[in-house]
Amino acid sequence: MRILTSETADKAGQSVELMGWVDNRRDHGKLIFIDLRDRSGIIQLVFTPKSPAYAAASALRDEWVIRVKGEVKARPENMINADIPSGKVELPVTELEILAEAKTPPFPIHSDGHDINEEARLKYRYLDLRRPRVHRNIRLRSEFIRRIREFLFNEGFAEIETPYFTSTTPEGSRDFVVPSRMYPGQFFALPQSPQQYKQLLMVGGFERYFQIARCFRDEDLRADRGFEFTQIDLEMSFVTMEDVMALNEQMITSVVEGMGYKIKEKVFPRFTYAEAMAKYGADKFDMRTEDDKKNGVLAFAWVARFPFFEKDKEGKWTFSHNPFSSPAPEHIEAHLKGEDTEKIITQQYDLVCNGFEVGGGSIRAHKPELLRATFKTMGYSDERIEKEFGHMLEAFTYGTPPHGGIAFGVERLVMILTGESWLREVQAFPQTSTGHTSVMQAPTELQPAQLKELGIRVDPPAKKE
Ligand code: ASP
């Protein structure tokens, strides 16, 4: 039975079987040393000329995949490598099988990889993922999500998936669209967030929902933004702002402290939008000192009491955060009348950490007239409101509990936890900065037959100047 290299530490004297990759080989005259790597770490293999595996071992090269057997041996006191779990032992190999040979990787995989160009790294992402830094990031992300799930299940949340093929949900971005074969000329939109579905789940009586949700937004790509990203998305019924913030503060605190991080200030400090703008000139800000930065401290803060509306490029009112939010109780009357639009405050709250907005949510408008008033303020006609949001307005007429929720950006949080400054360092298969997929070729052209089936005619691309 195969065991992991990390499990060999206390197995001196026992026969074991290991499998993994050749991380490194050193020929010391007669002795051949191989570092064998698996998902748990590395162990030193030793091949002596007496071993029946010796001849085969001289052929081994980096990244070959092998199976070995031998009896674990304690290393002499002065040879212990305290940096790795299996550093106290080594494995003199008596049996070696080559499971797969490997070409020389197109770039070094033991370095931090920062100096290797992105195109190469992402074309061979499966090799780049072997890089210890990237490997650790992806594992840390998995560990983070595991702890989030555990916390939420303990709090009585149900994990529920919502559709990817849907109609547009406004989050302030461009939609990605998918053509329908059954209805040529008609399109699905990929969700910018599960916002409407999670509210419909509250109408559906679940009271506490969460999802590790993929969101799709066709935005300009930036260091902390990709076409698709993941949110910890949740919604709760019968709650106030305080309830949602308290539960989420507890979640974030227990998860990150459980992972060994230090939080600068608990309870998280709170700012109104006006205070944040006055103090930091921005609604996301970094409260860390130089020392905090060196020590990997996390400085969380809540920002609330945002203006509900702002003017768009054409001078028309649009929502500042989320059209499904409810105005603050004292502004509901004005909101319903469509008065004092610039003064209306939304029950929105954002979580800031180390200069990034890492989460945001709100108490929602759960009465149809409140939601309708929001779209009226934005200048939507009754027909347009009915067409785009009639389903929500109708749902809200069937006994909808007061509800609210929040969503956290997984990549942003994991970037902060790992100290990375690019989204792609914490996604297994990220897009390139030119908007292509890693490893696979996309986007690509479709076959004429596919286009015909979809009823789509493509104009030749416009010539670039
Ligand atoms: N749907 C919002 C977002 O994606 C989050 C929320 O209000 O729950 O930012």
Boltz pocket constraint, residues with backbone or C-beta under 6 A from the ligand:
constraints:
  - pocket:
      binder: B
      contacts: [[A, 171], [A, 192], [A, 193], [A, 194], [A, 195], [A, 234], [A, 322], [A, 360], [A, 361], [A, 362], [A, 405], [A, 406], [A, 407]]
      max_distance: 6.0
